[in-house]
Amino acid sequence: MSYWDIAQMSADLDLTSRVAACAAQEGADNPRQWAADNMLTVAAAPGWGEAWASAIAGGNEFPGRDPAVITDPQILAEVQAELGAGAGG
């Protein structure tokens, strides 16, 4: 994992939209803002950087919208963990 991969994930609009959609289903007050505020923490989850780097190396042009790169269950687990930690829920 590299910090660059985490930074790129946190800035990816497709991945941020998926995180916001999950946050909305999980009851975040302002899910788009919540996602924007928490993307670095969410993207730093174990395994995410490696998955992202592998997708990029494999030529995936849109890894943030590809649920085979970062799965919906991965997103759900991180959103639930952050909301449970009181991160803007």
N, C-alpha and C positions, 0 to 999 in steps of 0.2 A: 504494500500500500504506500502511496505517496501523498504528501499533503496537497500536491497539485491535483491529483485525482479527486480528492475530497473537495477541493475548491471548485473544480469544474462541475462536479455533481451538484454542489450547493447553488451554483449559478444557472443550472440547466432548467429552462422554463417548462419543459415537458415533465421532468421529474418533480419539480416544485408543484405543478398542477396536480399530479397524482397524489402527492403528500397532502395538498390542500383538500382534495376530494375525500381522502381518508379522514383528515381532521374534521371535516364537516360531518361525516357519518359518526364520528366519535364524540361529537357535541362541542367542539371548540367554538367559542363565542364569535370569533371572526376568523374563519379557517384560512382565508388567503393571507391575512396578516400573520396569523400564527405560523403558517408554513414559511413565510418569508423570514420571520424572526428566529425560526428554529432549524433552518435547513443545514447549517454547518454542523450542528449537533447530530441531527438525523443522519446526514451523509457520512459522518465519522463512525457509524456503527461497524462493528467487526464484520469483515468480509465484503463490505460494499466497495471499498477502494479497489480490491483485487478484481471483483466482478466487472467494475467499470473499466479498469485498465485492460482487461482481457477483451471486453467488447470493442473497445477502441482499436486495440491491436488487430482484432479480427475484421475490422472494416465496417463495424456497425455505425452508421451515420447518425442514428437517433437512439442512443442507448437509454435515454431518459423515458422514452415512451414504450420501450420494449420490456414487457413483463418477464421475459426470460433472463434479463440482465439483473434487475432488481425486482424481485417478485412482490406481488401484492401482500402476501403474508409477512415479508420482511418489512415493508412499509408499515403495515398495521402494528407489528410488534414495537417498532421504534416510536410511532406516534402514541401508542398507548403508554409506553414507558415515559415519554416526555410529558404527556398530559397528566399522568399519575404523579409525576415529580413536581407538578404545579407550574409547569413552564407555559404560562399564558392560557390555560384552559378556561 
